[in-house]
């Protein structure tokens, strides 16, 4: 009897939760291909870059407008959106875009989509983007580094990415430990966006790739246990 009551209570709660969710609008994190496809199906897509204005000035999805919950003219930007049409949001990761998405859903926006992986996924997937600078590193130079060194560890990220900052001291430890045996290169979105786009393999920041003689030993979407993984990979060679 108790189990039946508990089961009915759970079902009732889930029903109420679902109704509340639909009454406030729909919000979902989706992968790049679905995000891109939905944008292409819109005549005038509503794309919002939820990063800071300094980040937006360096690079962004073409056609995007820039604001987030901390913007001084936030209400003005929201008022300019059509709540009956889809809104497409991205940032570096999910934090700022998630906060914005939640607020828009509460305001009754019909469909709100967050790009999984943010700007890293978009540019890393080779989709068109605006940039006001020329890449510091080219894909040709990247390939030459791989050809000239037996072991290469590549750190791909952004100076605005909090997790990316935690990678830096680990890279310094690896440099001290392996010296010339391990070539380490750091590629930031703010300096070399085109090489990130040309690789067409980045889905999130940070992305770590270890090469041996130009071949990938491992690729990590996110930090994980980088030091241990490099130690294991090089110890077995």
C-alpha positions as CSV (number, residue, x, y, z in Angstrom):
1,X,0.0,0.0,0.0
2,X,2.8,2.4,0.9
3,X,4.6,1.7,-2.3
4,X,1.4,2.4,-4.3
5,X,0.9,5.7,-2.5
6,X,4.6,6.6,-3.1
7,X,4.3,5.7,-6.8
8,X,1.1,7.8,-7.2
9,X,2.8,10.7,-5.4
10,X,5.8,10.5,-7.8
11,X,3.5,10.4,-10.8
12,X,1.6,13.4,-9.6
13,X,4.7,15.4,-8.9
14,X,6.1,14.6,-12.4
15,X,2.9,15.6,-14.0
16,X,2.8,18.9,-12.1
17,X,6.5,19.5,-12.9
18,X,5.9,18.9,-16.6
19,X,2.8,21.2,-16.7
20,X,4.8,23.9,-15.0
21,X,7.7,23.5,-17.4
22,X,5.4,23.8,-20.5
23,X,3.6,26.8,-19.0
24,X,6.9,28.6,-18.7
25,X,8.1,27.6,-22.2
26,X,10.6,25.1,-23.5
27,X,14.4,25.2,-23.1
28,X,16.9,22.5,-24.3
29,X,20.6,22.0,-24.8
30,X,21.2,20.6,-28.3
31,X,24.3,19.5,-30.2
32,X,25.9,21.5,-33.0
33,X,24.3,19.7,-36.0
34,X,20.7,20.1,-34.6
35,X,21.4,23.7,-33.5
36,X,22.8,24.6,-37.0
37,X,20.0,22.9,-38.8
38,X,17.3,24.7,-36.8
39,X,19.0,28.1,-37.4
40,X,19.2,27.4,-41.2
41,X,15.4,26.6,-41.2
42,X,14.7,30.1,-39.9
43,X,14.3,33.0,-42.2
44,X,15.5,35.5,-39.6
45,X,17.0,33.4,-36.8
46,X,17.2,35.0,-33.3
47,X,20.7,34.2,-32.2
48,X,22.0,35.4,-28.9
49,X,25.6,35.5,-27.8
50,X,25.5,35.4,-24.0
51,X,29.2,36.2,-23.5
52,X,30.7,39.5,-22.6
53,X,31.0,42.3,-25.0
54,X,34.8,42.0,-25.2
55,X,34.5,38.3,-26.1
56,X,31.8,39.1,-28.7
57,X,33.9,41.8,-30.3
58,X,36.7,39.3,-31.1
59,X,34.5,36.5,-32.6
60,X,30.9,35.4,-32.8
61,X,28.3,33.6,-34.9
62,X,27.3,35.8,-37.8
63,X,24.0,37.5,-37.2
64,X,24.1,37.1,-33.5
65,X,23.2,39.9,-31.0
66,X,25.1,40.2,-27.8
67,X,23.6,40.4,-24.3
68,X,23.1,38.4,-21.1
69,X,21.5,38.8,-17.7
70,X,24.1,41.3,-16.6
71,X,23.7,43.6,-19.5
72,X,22.5,47.1,-18.6
73,X,20.0,47.1,-21.5
74,X,18.8,43.6,-20.9
75,X,15.1,44.4,-20.9
76,X,15.5,46.3,-24.1
77,X,17.2,43.3,-25.8
78,X,14.5,40.8,-24.5
79,X,11.7,43.1,-25.8
80,X,13.3,43.0,-29.2
81,X,12.9,39.2,-29.4
82,X,9.8,37.5,-30.7
83,X,8.7,35.0,-27.9
84,X,6.7,32.9,-30.4
85,X,9.8,32.2,-32.5
86,X,12.8,30.0,-31.5
87,X,15.8,31.7,-29.7
88,X,19.3,30.2,-30.2
89,X,21.7,30.9,-27.3
90,X,25.4,30.2,-26.9
91,X,28.3,31.2,-24.7
92,X,31.7,29.7,-23.8
93,X,30.2,26.9,-21.8
94,X,26.7,26.5,-20.4
95,X,26.6,28.9,-17.4
96,X,25.7,32.3,-19.0
97,X,23.6,30.8,-21.8
98,X,21.8,28.6,-19.2
99,X,20.9,31.5,-17.0
100,X,19.6,33.5,-20.0
101,X,17.7,30.4,-21.3
102,X,16.0,29.9,-17.9
103,X,14.8,33.5,-17.7
104,X,13.5,33.5,-21.3
105,X,11.6,30.3,-20.6
106,X,10.0,31.8,-17.5
107,X,8.9,34.8,-19.6
108,X,7.0,32.4,-21.9
109,X,9.3,32.1,-24.9
110,X,8.1,29.2,-27.0
111,X,11.4,27.6,-27.8
112,X,14.9,28.3,-26.4
113,X,17.9,26.3,-27.6
114,X,21.3,26.3,-26.0
115,X,24.3,25.2,-28.1
116,X,26.1,22.3,-26.3
117,X,29.7,23.2,-26.1
118,X,29.1,26.9,-26.9
119,X,31.3,28.9,-29.3
120,X,33.9,26.1,-29.1
121,X,31.5,23.7,-30.7
122,X,30.4,26.2,-33.4
123,X,33.9,27.3,-34.5
124,X,35.5,23.9,-33.8
125,X,32.8,22.3,-36.0
126,X,33.9,24.5,-39.0
127,X,30.7,26.6,-39.1
128,X,30.9,30.2,-40.4
129,X,31.9,32.9,-37.9
130,X,33.0,36.5,-37.7
131,X,36.5,37.3,-36.4
132,X,38.2,40.7,-36.3
133,X,41.7,39.2,-36.3
134,X,43.9,36.9,-38.4
135,X,44.9,33.7,-36.7
136,X,48.3,33.7,-35.0
137,X,48.8,30.0,-36.0
138,X,47.8,28.5,-39.4
139,X,46.8,25.0,-40.1
140,X,50.0,24.6,-42.2
141,X,52.1,25.7,-39.2
142,X,50.2,23.4,-36.9
143,X,50.9,20.4,-39.2
144,X,54.6,21.3,-39.4
145,X,54.8,21.2,-35.6
146,X,53.3,17.8,-35.6
147,X,55.8,16.7,-38.3
148,X,58.8,18.1,-36.6
149,X,58.2,16.6,-33.1
150,X,57.7,13.0,-32.0
151,X,55.3,13.9,-29.2
152,X,53.0,16.9,-29.2
153,X,50.4,17.9,-26.7
154,X,47.9,20.5,-27.9
155,X,45.8,22.5,-25.5
156,X,42.9,24.3,-27.2
157,X,40.8,26.7,-25.2
158,X,40.0,30.3,-24.4
159,X,41.3,32.9,-21.9
160,X,37.6,33.4,-20.9
161,X,37.1,29.7,-20.1
162,X,37.4,29.0,-16.3
163,X,38.3,25.3,-16.8
164,X,40.9,26.2,-19.4
165,X,42.8,28.2,-16.7
166,X,43.2,25.0,-14.6
167,X,45.0,23.3,-17.4
168,X,48.0,25.8,-17.4
169,X,49.8,24.7,-14.2
170,X,49.4,21.0,-15.4
171,X,51.1,22.0,-18.7
172,X,54.0,23.6,-16.7
173,X,54.5,20.4,-14.7
174,X,54.6,18.4,-17.9
175,X,57.1,20.8,-19.5
176,X,59.3,20.4,-16.4
177,X,59.0,16.7,-16.4
178,X,59.4,15.9,-20.1
179,X,61.5,18.8,-21.4
180,X,62.2,18.5,-25.2
181,X,60.6,15.1,-25.4
182,X,57.1,16.6,-25.3
183,X,56.3,19.6,-27.4
184,X,53.4,21.5,-25.9
185,X,51.4,24.1,-27.9
186,X,48.6,26.2,-26.6
187,X,45.9,27.5,-29.0
188,X,43.4,30.1,-27.8
189,X,40.2,31.1,-29.5
190,X,41.1,34.8,-29.1
191,X,44.4,34.3,-31.0
192,X,43.9,31.5,-33.5
193,X,40.2,30.9,-34.3
194,X,40.8,29.8,-37.9
195,X,43.1,26.9,-37.0
196,X,40.4,25.7,-34.5
197,X,37.9,25.9,-37.3
198,X,40.2,24.1,-39.7
199,X,40.7,21.2,-37.3
200,X,37.0,20.5,-37.3
201,X,37.4,18.3,-34.2
202,X,36.8,20.7,-31.2
203,X,33.5,20.3,-29.4
204,X,34.3,22.0,-26.1
205,X,36.9,24.0,-24.2
206,X,39.4,22.9,-23.2
207,X,40.2,20.2,-25.7
208,X,43.5,18.3,-25.2
209,X,45.1,16.2,-28.0
210,X,48.3,14.1,-27.7
211,X,50.0,13.2,-30.9
212,X,52.8,10.7,-31.6
213,X,54.5,11.1,-35.0
214,X,51.5,13.0,-36.3
215,X,49.0,10.4,-35.1
216,X,46.5,11.0,-32.3
217,X,47.2,8.9,-29.2
218,X,44.2,10.5,-27.3
219,X,41.8,13.4,-27.5
220,X,40.1,14.7,-24.4
221,X,37.0,16.8,-24.5
222,X,37.6,18.6,-21.2
223,X,40.4,18.4,-18.6
224,X,39.9,15.0,-17.1
225,X,43.1,13.4,-15.5
226,X,45.5,15.0,-18.0
227,X,48.7,14.5,-16.1
228,X,48.1,10.8,-15.5
229,X,46.9,10.2,-19.1
230,X,50.1,11.8,-20.5
231,X,52.3,9.9,-18.1
232,X,50.7,6.6,-19.1
233,X,50.8,7.3,-22.8
234,X,54.5,8.3,-22.8
235,X,55.5,5.5,-20.4
236,X,54.2,2.8,-22.7
237,X,56.1,4.2,-25.7
